[in-house]
Amino acid sequence: MINDTISDMLTRIRNANLAKHETVNVLNTKTNQRISEILKKQGYIESVKISLNPLDLIEIKLKYSGNLKKPCITNLKRLSSPGLRLYSSYKNIPRILNGMGTIIISTSKGLMTDQEARNNKIGGEVLFSIW
């Protein structure tokens, strides 16, 4: 049994990215679905295939640039963990690479990027960073 599905998802994506796999399968949860949709919208992954059966897996097609298959995701780091939660107001949300990276935040309005949280003036739990 997996206690932290977000960390499991990030680890699977990170390992598949380093091994230069085309696709990776992650557990099908609402949080993982929303995270994968955000990553697709931000341009870090190519496509997401979510099955209708909630017991199935989410298939994520990773994105690479150039003929050398250089990964679009260079760093993926979990910031808040089940043992040590990290909360931030919208004014104190950290910037990754001076705004070039993305931070995913869990707010009262759902999961969103750091830029969306600043625009909506909503703080929340800082889940992970990606660039």
Salt bridges, closest charged atoms under 4 A:
ASP4 OD1 - ARG78 NH2 3.15
ASP8 OD2 - ARG12 NE 3.10
GLU22 OE2 - LYS69 NZ 3.04
GLU37 OE1 - ARG34 NH1 3.79
GLU46 OE2 - LYS61 NZ 3.51
ASP114 OD2 - ARG118 NH1 3.55
GLU116 OE2 - LYS41 NZ 2.72
GLU125 OE2 - ARG85 NH1 3.06
